[in-house]
Amino acid sequence: MAPIAALLLLLLLAASGPLRPMLSGAAPLEPVAVSLLAGAQEKGAVCLDGTPPGYHLQRGSGDGSGSWLLHLEGGGWCSTLKDCSGRRMSVLGSSNFMKPLQFAGHGIFDSDEIYNPGDYWCFISNPLAIYLFHLFPCPRSVCLFA
């Protein structure tokens, strides 16, 4: 019975777990560089530390070039001056801490069309630092901690 259980576990891991990228035929995608939103600072659309907002964009291909998958990263809301100020030294509040992103993994970010039929769509990732202040008006002197 133990060999059958081990075989089933291996098959499960190969299909959905950490071994699947090694066993899958899909080529790994290159990391996508950070793009900064041009003209945002002049309009006051900035991260907590005053840096311009950043995002990651991977263009789609073929029939997917007109379809979009938007990933709005979560992480909670800061509600106090101390909490918001602390976020300015991380990706939660500054584009300075954003790194290239690899759109790969499981579910909607899977690069294998067997597991994700939308793998050739345009992907855009929008970290917290971008949309934090699109939700409410905030005077510059209160919102910026730079």
N, C-alpha and C positions, 0 to 999 in steps of 0.2 A: 504494500500500500504506500509506503514511503517514497519509492521511486516514481509512482504515478503522481503523487502530490508534488514532488519536486519538479516533474515535467510540466504539470499544470501551472505551477508558480512561474517557471521560466517562460512559458508561453504568455502568461498574463503580463509579465514584465516586458517582454518583447513587444507586445501589442500596445501597451499604454504607459509603460514606466520608463525608468532611466536607461534601459538598454535599447529602446526603440530607435533613437537617433543613430546608433551604431549599426543596427540591422536594416534600417530603412534605406531605400534607394534615393531619397531626396538629398540633394546637395545642400550643405549648410549655406545660409545667406550671409553676405558680408554685413558687418555692422554699419548702421546708418548714422552719419554725422549729425550733430546738433545744428539746426538752422535757427538763427535769431530773427525775430519779427522786425522787419525794416520799418522805421518811422514810428514805432510804438512809444518810444521814450518821449518824443515831441508831443504826443497826445496824452501823456500821463498813464499809459498802459504799461506798467512796470511790475517786476517782481517785488517782494518785500524789501529787498536791499537796494532797489532802484535800477537793477540791471534789466536789459530788455528781455522780454519773454522768449523762450526757446521751445522748439518742438522737433520731432523726428518725422521725416516723410520718406516713405519708400514708394516710388511710383509703381503702378500696376502694369500689366502687360496684356496684349491681345484684347479679348472681350472684357477683361477686368479693368482696363485703363479708365473706364468711366464709372466704375463702382468704387465705393469708399468704405473703409472700416475705420471708425474713430474710436480710439482708446483714451478715455478720460480717466487718468489715474486717480485713485482714491487715497485717502490718508487722514481724513478728519479735518475738522475746522478749528482754527485757533480763535479763541474768544476773549483772551486777555492780552494786554500789552506785553506781558512777560512771555507768554506762550508764543505769540506772533514774532516777537523780537528774537527768540531763540531759533526760530525756523530760518532766519536769514542766512545762517551759516551752514545750510544744507540745501539739497535739491528741492526741498519743500518751499523754499523762499528765495532762491537765487539760481539764475541760469549759469552762474560761474561753476556750479558743482555738477552740471549735467555732463554726462559722458555719452559716447556713441552707444547706440542701442541695437541689439540684434533681434530682429523680429523672428523669433524661432521659439519653439517650445510646444506646448500642447494646446488643444482647442482652437480658438480663433487665430492663434499665432503659429500654428503648425504650418510648415512649408511643404508638406507632402499632401498633394491633392486627394490622395486616398482618404486621409483623415480630415481634410479641410477643403471642401470644394471651392472656397473663395481665396485660395492661396495666391492667386495672381491679381487680386484687387490692389488698389492703392491703400496703404496703411499709413495712418498718422497717429502719433502718440502725443498727448497733451498733458504734461506734468502739472502738478498742483500750482507751481509758481506762476503759471500763465493765467488761469481762470479764477484765481482767488479773489481778485477785486473786480471781476466783471459782475459779481453777484450783488454788490451794493455800492452806493457812492461813498467815498471816503476822502476827506480833505488830505492833501499831500503831506501836510505837517503831522498828521496823526498816523497815516499808514506807512510812511517810509521810516526806516530805522537806520539808514546809512549814516 
